[in-house]
Amino acid sequence: MAEPSAATQSPSVSSSSSVAESSAPGGGGGSPGACPALGAKSCGSSCADSFVSSSQPVSLFSTSQVHDLIFWRDVKKTGFVFGTTLIMLLSLAAFSVISVVSYLILALLSVTISFRVYKSVIQAVQKSEEGHPFKAYLDVDITLSSEAFHNYVNAAMVHINRALKLIIRLFLVEDLVDSLKLAVFMWLMTYVGAVFNGITLLILAELLIFSVPVVYEKYKIQIDHYVGIARDQTKSIVEKIQAKLPGVAKKKAE
């Protein structure tokens, strides 16, 4: 029963599956380029090699995780991230970076040392041998493998090369319009910088990131309605301006 369905497959699929079967240990079948969800030791090296050779960028957080975070799907997780980052930015706005980092490390050490001493006293009083309270976390293997390091470096290099190419294209005026747009944007940013500093802009950006998506999700219909009206009015104004410009009207006529 399986042979007729296999015969109807495309040549590319059959060829890739045959390569995967020939490269798999023991000639066992399986989907091409895929390993089991739990990861068997027999296919670990092949999975790592295919992952390293893959051109897909590596990211620490998936799109779904970021989406769930900014839309407050898990209130505790989003509240913790939002609260800690906001407190950090407000602290940086009031104090120096060295002071903020020093106080943060001192606060963390105060919590861990106090908990360590507390558990030691409890164990001495109760005469129990529970061991170190952070033993489960100390035993966690956090070693960064060379393959994972190269994956992250390759993913970062993709974005760095793209940014360098964009910078060269804008500053060397490959497209005059794009370079002029950058110049106008930077000129407007001088006025923004005269009113706000970088930390203030980061605080405002965080407030917008964690508030605008939720508001838009709740009032999506009303917002889309007014945005559509504004877009139509802007489009009509641009068309009127372009109609009065002789050069633009001539290009449209051609």
MIDOSE-1310 file (N, C-alpha, C; in nm, 2 decimals, decimal comma, always signed):
residues 254
maep	+0,08/-0,12/+0,00/+0,00/+0,00/+0,00/+0,09/+0,13/+0,00; +0,21/+0,12/+0,06/+0,29/+0,24/+0,07/+0,36/+0,27/-0,06; +0,38/+0,16/-0,16/+0,46/+0,18/-0,27/+0,40/+0,28/-0,38; +0,27/+0,27/-0,40/+0,21/+0,36/-0,50/+0,22/+0,50/-0,46
saat	+0,20/+0,53/-0,33/+0,21/+0,67/-0,28/+0,35/+0,72/-0,29; +0,45/+0,64/-0,26/+0,59/+0,68/-0,28/+0,62/+0,70/-0,42; +0,56/+0,63/-0,51/+0,60/+0,65/-0,65/+0,54/+0,78/-0,71; +0,44/+0,84/-0,65/+0,38/+0,97/-0,69/+0,46/+1,09/-0,64
qsps	+0,56/+1,07/-0,56/+0,63/+1,18/-0,51/+0,72/+1,24/-0,62; +0,75/+1,37/-0,60/+0,84/+1,44/-0,69/+0,98/+1,39/-0,69; +1,05/+1,40/-0,80/+1,19/+1,35/-0,80/+1,28/+1,41/-0,70; +1,26/+1,55/-0,67/+1,34/+1,61/-0,57/+1,32/+1,55/-0,43
vsss	+1,19/+1,53/-0,40/+1,17/+1,47/-0,27/+1,22/+1,33/-0,25; +1,21/+1,25/-0,36/+1,26/+1,11/-0,35/+1,41/+1,11/-0,34; +1,47/+1,20/-0,41/+1,62/+1,20/-0,41/+1,67/+1,25/-0,28; +1,60/+1,35/-0,22/+1,65/+1,40/-0,08/+1,63/+1,29/+0,02
ssva	+1,51/+1,22/+0,01/+1,49/+1,12/+0,11/+1,59/+1,00/+0,10; +1,63/+0,97/-0,03/+1,72/+0,86/-0,05/+1,86/+0,90/+0,01; +1,90/+1,03/+0,00/+2,02/+1,07/+0,05/+2,02/+1,06/+0,20; +1,90/+1,10/+0,26/+1,89/+1,10/+0,41/+1,90/+0,96/+0,46
essa	+1,83/+0,86/+0,38/+1,84/+0,72/+0,43/+1,98/+0,66/+0,42; +2,05/+0,70/+0,31/+2,18/+0,65/+0,30/+2,28/+0,70/+0,40; +2,25/+0,83/+0,44/+2,35/+0,89/+0,54/+2,31/+0,85/+0,68; +2,19/+0,80/+0,71/+2,14/+0,77/+0,84/+2,22/+0,64/+0,89
pggg	+2,24/+0,63/+1,02/+2,31/+0,51/+1,07/+2,22/+0,39/+1,06; +2,28/+0,29/+1,00/+2,21/+0,16/+0,99/+2,11/+0,16/+0,87; +2,11/+0,27/+0,79/+2,02/+0,28/+0,68/+1,88/+0,29/+0,72; +1,85/+0,34/+0,84/+1,71/+0,35/+0,88/+1,64/+0,46/+0,81
ggsp	+1,51/+0,45/+0,80/+1,43/+0,56/+0,73/+1,41/+0,67/+0,82; +1,36/+0,78/+0,77/+1,33/+0,90/+0,84/+1,31/+1,02/+0,75; +1,25/+1,12/+0,80/+1,23/+1,24/+0,72/+1,36/+1,31/+0,70; +1,38/+1,37/+0,58/+1,51/+1,43/+0,55/+1,54/+1,55/+0,63
gacp	+1,67/+1,55/+0,68/+1,72/+1,66/+0,76/+1,65/+1,68/+0,89; +1,58/+1,58/+0,94/+1,52/+1,60/+1,07/+1,56/+1,49/+1,17; +1,57/+1,53/+1,30/+1,60/+1,44/+1,40/+1,48/+1,43/+1,49; +1,48/+1,32/+1,58/+1,36/+1,31/+1,67/+1,36/+1,43/+1,76
alga	+1,24/+1,45/+1,82/+1,22/+1,57/+1,91/+1,31/+1,56/+2,03; +1,34/+1,44/+2,08/+1,42/+1,43/+2,20/+1,57/+1,42/+2,17; +1,60/+1,39/+2,04/+1,74/+1,39/+2,00/+1,81/+1,26/+2,04; +1,82/+1,17/+1,95/+1,89/+1,04/+1,97/+2,04/+1,07/+1,95
kscg	+2,12/+0,99/+2,03/+2,26/+1,00/+2,02/+2,32/+0,97/+1,88; +2,25/+0,87/+1,81/+2,30/+0,82/+1,69/+2,29/+0,93/+1,58; +2,20/+1,02/+1,59/+2,19/+1,13/+1,49/+2,23/+1,26/+1,54; +2,29/+1,27/+1,66/+2,33/+1,40/+1,71/+2,43/+1,47/+1,63
ssca	+2,53/+1,40/+1,58/+2,64/+1,47/+1,51/+2,59/+1,51/+1,37; +2,50/+1,43/+1,31/+2,45/+1,47/+1,18/+2,36/+1,59/+1,19; +2,28/+1,60/+1,30/+2,19/+1,71/+1,33/+2,27/+1,84/+1,35; +2,38/+1,82/+1,43/+2,47/+1,94/+1,46/+2,53/+1,99/+1,33
dsfv	+2,58/+1,90/+1,24/+2,64/+1,94/+1,12/+2,54/+2,01/+1,03; +2,42/+1,96/+1,02/+2,32/+2,03/+0,93/+2,28/+2,16/+0,99; +2,28/+2,17/+1,13/+2,24/+2,30/+1,19/+2,35/+2,40/+1,17; +2,48/+2,36/+1,17/+2,59/+2,45/+1,15/+2,59/+2,50/+1,01
sssq	+2,57/+2,41/+0,91/+2,57/+2,44/+0,77/+2,45/+2,51/+0,72; +2,34/+2,52/+0,81/+2,22/+2,59/+0,77/+2,24/+2,74/+0,76; +2,18/+2,80/+0,66/+2,19/+2,94/+0,64/+2,09/+3,02/+0,72; +2,00/+2,95/+0,79/+1,90/+3,02/+0,87/+1,96/+3,09/+0,99
pvsl	+1,92/+3,22/+1,01/+1,98/+3,29/+1,13/+1,94/+3,23/+1,26; +2,02/+3,24/+1,36/+2,00/+3,18/+1,49/+1,95/+3,30/+1,58; +1,85/+3,28/+1,66/+1,80/+3,38/+1,75/+1,78/+3,32/+1,88; +1,80/+3,40/+1,99/+1,78/+3,36/+2,12/+1,63/+3,34/+2,16
fsts	+1,55/+3,42/+2,10/+1,41/+3,42/+2,13/+1,33/+3,41/+1,99; +1,23/+3,32/+2,00/+1,15/+3,30/+1,88/+1,05/+3,42/+1,87; +0,99/+3,43/+1,75/+0,89/+3,53/+1,73/+0,77/+3,51/+1,81; +0,73/+3,39/+1,83/+0,61/+3,36/+1,92/+0,64/+3,40/+2,06
qvhd	+0,76/+3,38/+2,11/+0,79/+3,42/+2,25/+0,78/+3,57/+2,27; +0,84/+3,64/+2,17/+0,83/+3,79/+2,18/+0,69/+3,84/+2,17; +0,61/+3,77/+2,08/+0,47/+3,81/+2,06/+0,39/+3,79/+2,19; +0,41/+3,67/+2,25/+0,34/+3,64/+2,38/+0,39/+3,74/+2,49
lifw	+0,51/+3,78/+2,48/+0,57/+3,87/+2,59/+0,50/+4,01/+2,58; +0,50/+4,07/+2,46/+0,45/+4,21/+2,45/+0,30/+4,21/+2,45; +0,23/+4,10/+2,43/+0,08/+4,10/+2,43/+0,03/+4,05/+2,57; +0,12/+4,03/+2,67/+0,09/+4,00/+2,80/+0,01/+3,87/+2,81
rdvk	+0,06/+3,77/+2,74/-0,01/+3,64/+2,74/+0,02/+3,57/+2,88; +0,14/+3,59/+2,93/+0,17/+3,54/+3,07/+0,20/+3,67/+3,15; +0,10/+3,70/+3,24/+0,11/+3,83/+3,31/+0,23/+3,83/+3,40; +0,26/+3,72/+3,46/+0,38/+3,72/+3,56/+0,51/+3,74/+3,48
ktgf	+0,53/+3,66/+3,37/+0,65/+3,67/+3,30/+0,67/+3,81/+3,24; +0,56/+3,86/+3,17/+0,57/+4,00/+3,11/+0,59/+4,10/+3,22; +0,52/+4,09/+3,33/+0,53/+4,19/+3,44/+0,67/+4,19/+3,50; +0,74/+4,07/+3,51/+0,87/+4,07/+3,56/+0,97/+4,13/+3,46
vfgt	+0,96/+4,10/+3,33/+1,05/+4,16/+3,23/+1,03/+4,31/+3,22; +0,90/+4,35/+3,22/+0,87/+4,49/+3,20/+0,91/+4,57/+3,33; +0,89/+4,52/+3,45/+0,93/+4,58/+3,57/+1,08/+4,60/+3,59; +1,15/+4,49/+3,56/+1,29/+4,49/+3,58/+1,36/+4,58/+3,48
tlim	+1,32/+4,58/+3,36/+1,38/+4,67/+3,25/+1,35/+4,81/+3,28; +1,22/+4,84/+3,32/+1,19/+4,98/+3,35/+1,26/+5,03/+3,47; +1,27/+4,95/+3,57/+1,35/+5,00/+3,69/+1,50/+5,02/+3,65; +1,55/+4,93/+3,57/+1,69/+4,95/+3,52/+1,71/+5,08/+3,45
llsl	+1,61/+5,11/+3,36/+1,63/+5,23/+3,28/+1,61/+5,36/+3,36; +1,51/+5,35/+3,46/+1,49/+5,46/+3,55/+1,62/+5,48/+3,64; +1,68/+5,37/+3,68/+1,80/+5,39/+3,76/+1,92/+5,45/+3,68; +1,93/+5,40/+3,55/+2,03/+5,46/+3,47/+2,01/+5,61/+3,44
aafs	+1,88/+5,65/+3,44/+1,85/+5,79/+3,41/+1,89/+5,88/+3,53; +1,89/+5,82/+3,66/+1,92/+5,89/+3,78/+2,06/+5,88/+3,82; +2,12/+5,76/+3,80/+2,26/+5,73/+3,84/+2,35/+5,69/+3,73; +2,47/+5,68/+3,76/+2,57/+5,64/+3,66/+2,56/+5,49/+3,64
visv	+2,62/+5,44/+3,52/+2,61/+5,30/+3,49/+2,69/+5,22/+3,60; +2,80/+5,27/+3,64/+2,88/+5,20/+3,74/+2,80/+5,18/+3,87; +2,73/+5,28/+3,91/+2,65/+5,27/+4,04/+2,54/+5,18/+4,02; +2,47/+5,18/+3,91/+2,36/+5,09/+3,89/+2,40/+4,95/+3,89
vsyl	+2,51/+4,92/+3,82/+2,56/+4,78/+3,81/+2,61/+4,73/+3,95; +2,68/+4,82/+4,02/+2,73/+4,78/+4,15/+2,61/+4,75/+4,25; +2,51/+4,84/+4,25/+2,40/+4,82/+4,34/+2,32/+4,69/+4,30; +2,31/+4,67/+4,17/+2,24/+4,55/+4,13/+2,31/+4,42/+4,17
ilal	+2,44/+4,42/+4,16/+2,52/+4,30/+4,20/+2,51/+4,29/+4,35; +2,52/+4,40/+4,43/+2,51/+4,39/+4,57/+2,37/+4,34/+4,61; +2,27/+4,38/+4,55/+2,13/+4,33/+4,58/+2,12/+4,18/+4,56; +2,17/+4,14/+4,44/+2,17/+4,00/+4,41/+2,25/+3,91/+4,51
lsvt	+2,37/+3,96/+4,55/+2,45/+3,89/+4,64/+2,38/+3,89/+4,78; +2,32/+4,00/+4,82/+2,25/+4,00/+4,95/+2,14/+3,90/+4,96; +2,07/+3,88/+4,85/+1,96/+3,78/+4,85/+2,02/+3,64/+4,85; +2,12/+3,61/+4,77/+2,17/+3,47/+4,77/+2,25/+3,44/+4,90
isfr	+2,33/+3,53/+4,95/+2,40/+3,50/+5,07/+2,31/+3,49/+5,19; +2,20/+3,57/+5,20/+2,11/+3,56/+5,31/+2,04/+3,43/+5,30; +2,00/+3,38/+5,18/+1,93/+3,26/+5,17/+2,02/+3,14/+5,20; +2,15/+3,15/+5,16/+2,25/+3,05/+5,19/+2,27/+3,03/+5,34
vyks	+2,28/+3,15/+5,41/+2,30/+3,14/+5,56/+2,18/+3,09/+5,63; +2,06/+3,13/+5,58/+1,94/+3,09/+5,64/+1,92/+2,94/+5,63; +1,95/+2,88/+5,51/+1,94/+2,74/+5,49/+2,04/+2,66/+5,58; +2,16/+2,72/+5,59/+2,26/+2,66/+5,67/+2,22/+2,65/+5,82
viqa	+2,16/+2,76/+5,87/+2,11/+2,76/+6,01/+2,00/+2,66/+6,03; +1,91/+2,66/+5,93/+1,79/+2,56/+5,94/+1,85/+2,42/+5,94; +1,94/+2,39/+5,86/+2,00/+2,26/+5,85/+2,07/+2,22/+5,98; +2,14/+2,32/+6,04/+2,21/+2,30/+6,17/+2,11/+2,27/+6,29
vqks	+2,00/+2,35/+6,29/+1,91/+2,33/+6,39/+1,83/+2,20/+6,38; +1,79/+2,17/+6,26/+1,72/+2,05/+6,24/+1,81/+1,92/+6,22; +1,94/+1,95/+6,21/+2,04/+1,84/+6,19/+2,00/+1,76/+6,07; +1,97/+1,83/+5,96/+1,94/+1,76/+5,83/+2,06/+1,78/+5,74
eegh	+2,07/+1,69/+5,64/+2,18/+1,70/+5,54/+2,12/+1,72/+5,40; +2,06/+1,83/+5,39/+2,00/+1,86/+5,26/+2,10/+1,91/+5,16; +2,21/+1,96/+5,21/+2,32/+2,00/+5,12/+2,30/+2,15/+5,08; +2,38/+2,19/+4,98/+2,37/+2,33/+4,93/+2,24/+2,36/+4,87
pfka	+2,18/+2,48/+4,91/+2,04/+2,51/+4,86/+2,04/+2,54/+4,71; +2,16/+2,58/+4,65/+2,16/+2,61/+4,51/+2,23/+2,49/+4,43; +2,24/+2,37/+4,49/+2,31/+2,26/+4,42/+2,25/+2,23/+4,29; +2,12/+2,24/+4,28/+2,05/+2,20/+4,15/+2,09/+2,30/+4,04
yldv	+2,11/+2,43/+4,08/+2,15/+2,53/+3,98/+2,30/+2,52/+3,95; +2,38/+2,48/+4,05/+2,53/+2,47/+4,03/+2,56/+2,35/+3,94; +2,48/+2,25/+3,95/+2,51/+2,13/+3,86/+2,46/+2,15/+3,72; +2,39/+2,26/+3,69/+2,35/+2,28/+3,55/+2,47/+2,31/+3,46
ditl	+2,47/+2,24/+3,35/+2,58/+2,26/+3,25/+2,55/+2,38/+3,17; +2,62/+2,49/+3,19/+2,60/+2,61/+3,11/+2,72/+2,64/+3,02; +2,80/+2,54/+2,99/+2,91/+2,55/+2,90/+2,86/+2,58/+2,76; +2,91/+2,68/+2,70/+2,88/+2,71/+2,56/+2,97/+2,63/+2,46
ssea	+2,91/+2,55/+2,39/+2,98/+2,46/+2,29/+3,03/+2,55/+2,18; +3,14/+2,50/+2,11/+3,19/+2,57/+2,00/+3,10/+2,58/+1,88; +3,01/+2,48/+1,86/+2,91/+2,48/+1,76/+2,81/+2,59/+1,78; +2,76/+2,60/+1,91/+2,66/+2,70/+1,94/+2,72/+2,84/+1,93
fhny	+2,85/+2,85/+1,97/+2,91/+2,98/+1,96/+2,93/+3,03/+1,81; +2,97/+2,94/+1,73/+2,98/+2,97/+1,59/+2,84/+3,00/+1,52; +2,74/+2,93/+1,57/+2,61/+2,96/+1,52/+2,56/+3,10/+1,55; +2,58/+3,15/+1,67/+2,55/+3,28/+1,72/+2,64/+3,38/+1,65
vnaa	+2,76/+3,35/+1,63/+2,85/+3,45/+1,56/+2,81/+3,46/+1,41; +2,78/+3,35/+1,35/+2,73/+3,36/+1,21/+2,60/+3,43/+1,19; +2,51/+3,41/+1,29/+2,38/+3,49/+1,29/+2,41/+3,64/+1,31; +2,50/+3,67/+1,40/+2,53/+3,81/+1,42/+2,60/+3,87/+1,30
mvhi	+2,69/+3,80/+1,23/+2,76/+3,85/+1,11/+2,66/+3,88/+1,00; +2,55/+3,81/+0,99/+2,46/+3,84/+0,88/+2,40/+3,98/+0,90; +2,36/+4,01/+1,03/+2,31/+4,14/+1,05/+2,41/+4,25/+1,04; +2,53/+4,22/+1,09/+2,64/+4,32/+1,08/+2,67/+4,35/+0,94
nral	+2,69/+4,25/+0,85/+2,72/+4,28/+0,71/+2,60/+4,35/+0,64; +2,48/+4,32/+0,68/+2,37/+4,40/+0,62/+2,37/+4,54/+0,66; +2,40/+4,57/+0,79/+2,41/+4,70/+0,84/+2,52/+4,78/+0,78; +2,64/+4,72/+0,76/+2,75/+4,78/+0,70/+2,72/+4,82/+0,55
klii	+2,66/+4,73/+0,48/+2,62/+4,76/+0,34/+2,52/+4,87/+0,33; +2,43/+4,88/+0,43/+2,33/+4,99/+0,43/+2,40/+5,12/+0,46; +2,50/+5,12/+0,56/+2,57/+5,24/+0,59/+2,65/+5,29/+0,47; +2,72/+5,20/+0,41/+2,80/+5,24/+0,29/+2,71/+5,30/+0,18
rlfl	+2,60/+5,24/+0,16/+2,51/+5,28/+0,05/+2,45/+5,42/+0,08; +2,42/+5,45/+0,21/+2,36/+5,58/+0,24/+2,47/+5,69/+0,25; +2,58/+5,66/+0,31/+2,68/+5,77/+0,32/+2,76/+5,79/+0,19; +2,77/+5,70/+0,10/+2,83/+5,72/-0,03/+2,73/+5,75/-0,13
vedl	+2,61/+5,78/-0,10/+2,51/+5,83/-0,18/+2,49/+5,75/-0,31; +2,46/+5,62/-0,28/+2,42/+5,53/-0,39/+2,29/+5,57/-0,45; +2,20/+5,61/-0,36/+2,06/+5,66/-0,40/+2,05/+5,80/-0,33; +2,04/+5,90/-0,41/+2,03/+6,04/-0,36/+1,91/+6,06/-0,27
vdsl	+1,80/+6,00/-0,31/+1,67/+6,02/-0,23/+1,69/+5,96/-0,09; +1,74/+5,83/-0,08/+1,76/+5,77/+0,04/+1,86/+5,84/+0,13; +1,97/+5,90/+0,08/+2,06/+5,98/+0,16/+2,00/+6,10/+0,21; +1,92/+6,17/+0,12/+1,85/+6,29/+0,17/+1,75/+6,26/+0,28
klav	+1,68/+6,14/+0,27/+1,59/+6,10/+0,37/+1,66/+6,09/+0,51; +1,78/+6,03/+0,50/+1,86/+6,01/+0,62/+1,90/+6,14/+0,68; +1,94/+6,24/+0,59/+1,98/+6,37/+0,64/+1,87/+6,44/+0,70; +1,75/+6,43/+0,65/+1,63/+6,50/+0,71/+1,60/+6,44/+0,84
fmwl	+1,60/+6,30/+0,85/+1,58/+6,23/+0,97/+1,67/+6,27/+1,08; +1,80/+6,28/+1,05/+1,90/+6,32/+1,15/+1,88/+6,46/+1,19; +1,84/+6,55/+1,10/+1,81/+6,69/+1,13/+1,70/+6,70/+1,23; +1,59/+6,62/+1,21/+1,48/+6,62/+1,30/+1,52/+6,56/+1,44
mtyv	+1,62/+6,46/+1,43/+1,66/+6,40/+1,56/+1,74/+6,50/+1,64; +1,80/+6,60/+1,58/+1,87/+6,70/+1,66/+1,78/+6,77/+1,75; +1,65/+6,80/+1,70/+1,55/+6,87/+1,79/+1,50/+6,77/+1,90; +1,49/+6,64/+1,86/+1,45/+6,54/+1,96/+1,55/+6,53/+2,07
gavf	+1,68/+6,53/+2,03/+1,79/+6,52/+2,13/+1,80/+6,64/+2,22; +1,75/+6,76/+2,17/+1,76/+6,87/+2,25/+1,65/+6,87/+2,36; +1,55/+6,79/+2,35/+1,44/+6,77/+2,45/+1,46/+6,65/+2,53; +1,50/+6,54/+2,47/+1,51/+6,41/+2,54/+1,65/+6,36/+2,52
ngit	+1,69/+6,28/+2,62/+1,82/+6,21/+2,61/+1,79/+6,06/+2,57; +1,90/+5,99/+2,56/+1,88/+5,85/+2,51/+1,81/+5,76/+2,61; +1,83/+5,77/+2,74/+1,76/+5,69/+2,84/+1,61/+5,72/+2,84; +1,58/+5,85/+2,83/+1,44/+5,89/+2,82/+1,37/+5,83/+2,70
llil	+1,43/+5,83/+2,59/+1,37/+5,77/+2,47/+1,36/+5,62/+2,48; +1,45/+5,55/+2,55/+1,44/+5,41/+2,57/+1,32/+5,38/+2,67; +1,30/+5,46/+2,77/+1,19/+5,45/+2,86/+1,06/+5,46/+2,79; +1,05/+5,57/+2,70/+0,93/+5,59/+2,63/+0,91/+5,47/+2,53
aell	+1,01/+5,42/+2,47/+1,00/+5,31/+2,37/+0,95/+5,19/+2,44; +1,00/+5,16/+2,56/+0,96/+5,04/+2,64/+0,81/+5,05/+2,68; +0,77/+5,17/+2,72/+0,63/+5,19/+2,75/+0,54/+5,17/+2,63; +0,58/+5,22/+2,52/+0,50/+5,20/+2,39/+0,50/+5,05/+2,35
ifsv	+0,61/+4,98/+2,37/+0,62/+4,84/+2,32/+0,52/+4,76/+2,41; +0,52/+4,78/+2,54/+0,44/+4,70/+2,62/+0,29/+4,75/+2,64; +0,26/+4,86/+2,58/+0,12/+4,91/+2,59/+0,05/+4,92/+2,46; +0,11/+4,97/+2,35/+0,05/+4,98/+2,22/-0,01/+4,85/+2,17
pvvy	+0,06/+4,74/+2,17/+0,01/+4,62/+2,11/-0,12/+4,57/+2,18; -0,12/+4,59/+2,32/-0,24/+4,55/+2,39/-0,36/+4,64/+2,36; -0,34/+4,77/+2,35/-0,44/+4,86/+2,32/-0,49/+4,83/+2,18; -0,40/+4,81/+2,08/-0,44/+4,78/+1,94/-0,52/+4,65/+1,93
ekyk	-0,48/+4,55/+2,01/-0,55/+4,43/+2,01/-0,70/+4,44/+2,06; -0,71/+4,53/+2,16/-0,85/+4,55/+2,22/-0,94/+4,64/+2,13; -0,88/+4,74/+2,07/-0,96/+4,83/+1,99/-0,91/+4,83/+1,84; -0,90/+4,71/+1,79/-0,84/+4,69/+1,66/-0,93/+4,75/+1,55
iqid	-1,06/+4,73/+1,56/-1,16/+4,77/+1,46/-1,16/+4,93/+1,45; -1,17/+4,99/+1,57/-1,18/+5,14/+1,57/-1,05/+5,20/+1,52; -0,94/+5,14/+1,56/-0,81/+5,20/+1,52/-0,79/+5,18/+1,37; -0,82/+5,07/+1,32/-0,81/+5,04/+1,17/-0,90/+5,14/+1,09
hyvg	-1,01/+5,17/+1,15/-1,11/+5,26/+1,08/-1,05/+5,40/+1,07; -1,00/+5,45/+1,18/-0,94/+5,59/+1,18/-0,81/+5,59/+1,10; -0,73/+5,49/+1,11/-0,60/+5,48/+1,03/-0,63/+5,48/+0,89; -0,73/+5,41/+0,84/-0,77/+5,41/+0,70/-0,82/+5,54/+0,65
iard	-0,89/+5,62/+0,74/-0,93/+5,75/+0,70/-0,81/+5,84/+0,69; -0,72/+5,83/+0,78/-0,60/+5,92/+0,77/-0,51/+5,88/+0,65; -0,51/+5,75/+0,62/-0,43/+5,71/+0,50/-0,49/+5,76/+0,37; -0,62/+5,76/+0,36/-0,69/+5,81/+0,24/-0,67/+5,96/+0,23
qtks	-0,68/+6,03/+0,34/-0,66/+6,17/+0,33/-0,52/+6,21/+0,29; -0,42/+6,14/+0,35/-0,28/+6,16/+0,32/-0,26/+6,13/+0,17; -0,31/+6,02/+0,12/-0,29/+5,99/-0,02/-0,35/+6,09/-0,11; -0,47/+6,14/-0,08/-0,53/+6,25/-0,16/-0,45/+6,37/-0,16
ivek	-0,40/+6,41/-0,05/-0,31/+6,53/-0,04/-0,19/+6,52/-0,12; -0,12/+6,40/-0,11/+0,00/+6,38/-0,19/-0,03/+6,38/-0,34; -0,15/+6,32/-0,38/-0,18/+6,33/-0,52/-0,21/+6,47/-0,57; -0,27/+6,55/-0,49/-0,29/+6,69/-0,53/-0,16/+6,77/-0,54
iqak	-0,07/+6,74/-0,45/+0,06/+6,81/-0,46/+0,14/+6,76/-0,58; +0,13/+6,63/-0,61/+0,20/+6,58/-0,73/+0,14/+6,63/-0,86; +0,01/+6,65/-0,86/-0,06/+6,70/-0,98/-0,01/+6,85/-1,01; +0,02/+6,92/-0,90/+0,06/+7,06/-0,92/+0,21/+7,07/-0,96
lpgv	+0,29/+6,97/-0,94/+0,43/+6,97/-0,97/+0,44/+6,93/-1,12; +0,50/+7,02/-1,21/+0,51/+6,99/-1,35/+0,60/+6,87/-1,38; +0,71/+6,85/-1,31/+0,79/+6,74/-1,34/+0,73/+6,60/-1,31; +0,66/+6,59/-1,20/+0,59/+6,47/-1,16/+0,48/+6,44/-1,26
akkk	+0,40/+6,54/-1,29/+0,29/+6,52/-1,39/+0,34/+6,48/-1,52; +0,45/+6,53/-1,57/+0,51/+6,49/-1,70/+0,55/+6,34/-1,69; +0,61/+6,30/-1,58/+0,65/+6,16/-1,57/+0,53/+6,06/-1,57; +0,42/+6,10/-1,51/+0,30/+6,02/-1,50/+0,24/+6,01/-1,64
ae	+0,25/+6,12/-1,72/+0,19/+6,12/-1,85/+0,27/+6,03/-1,94; +0,40/+6,03/-1,93/+0,48/+5,94/-2,01/+0,45/+5,79/-1,98
